[in-house]
Amino acid sequence: MTISRRRRCANGGSGDALLRPILGLLYYLYARRLTRNILARPRPGHVGIILDGNRRHGRSLGIVDPRAVYDLGADKLDEVLEWCAEFAIPTVTLWVFSTENFHRSPAEVSGIMASVEAKLTALAEDPAIHRRRVRVRAIGCLAMLPPPVLDAIRAAERATDRYEAMELNIAVAYGGRQEITDAVRALLSGLAANQVTLAEAIDEVTPEAIARHLYTAGLPDPDLIIRTSGEIRLSGFLLWQSVHSEFYFTDVLWPAFRKIDFLRAIRAYQDRQRRYGC
């Protein structure tokens, strides 16, 4: 019986070894076909991604240390930037940490913050960032972040502030409701500083005026928003800006997100007829 089990295991391992290159070739050919089709049609100008599924991916690998878990997710950023550059997508916004995430355990929050700090520090010095002329900036309620993370943000922004070929926005300590609240407060504070009366201020509160005070002021609204991990909701991501966005949800966990998954999201966007409410 022992010999029989060993033979079955050996045969199974051999079968897997034979299947891997075949599957690899099929994925390669499929990706090439998708790439050709995508390049022949208009691509989104701004892609937002909700990076979900880091903890589940870590558990699947037996990794429990928060820093190690989120470092896996941070490493995926380099690939995504490469894909966006390949398809000439000029703006990408990645939601890495929400205001609600501060309610997680201190150990997890500390691990996430350490991973964010390390990644931003690396981006400031990354030759690929400078070669592609990627402008890096953070959006969110940044006052909530610890000083080392703020220092890393400022360093990355200073190192890339002259670039304009691609825009990379890191949404950290970000919440959609918080953003709108902060925008209205900033608008009203400016009006109060100009000694505008309440009646006059009410007339000044318009969608256009609020938009000028959002964290993303000056950026185009996202054309496509992708969420990984199988959750089918936005959770407040770019709440104001996503009114006309197309959404794509995938079961793939963020650290395992592949180019083929990205291509499928772009193809799904291209297959839709955008109506902008009309």
Secondary structure, DSSP 4 states (H G I P E B T S, - for coil): -HHHHHHHHHHHHHHHHHHHHHHHHHHHHHHHHHHHHHHTSPPPSEEEEE---HHHHHHHTT---HHHHHHHHHHHHHHHHHHHHHTT--EEEEEEEESGGGGS-HHHHHHHHHHHHHHHHHHHH-HHHHHTTEEEEEES-GGGS-HHHHHHHHHHHHHHTT--SEEEEEEEEE-HHHHHHHHHHHHHHHHHHTT--HHHHHHH--HHHHHTTSTTTTSPPPSEEEE-TT----TTTTTTGGGG-EEEE-SS-GGG--HHHHHHHHHHHHTS---TT-
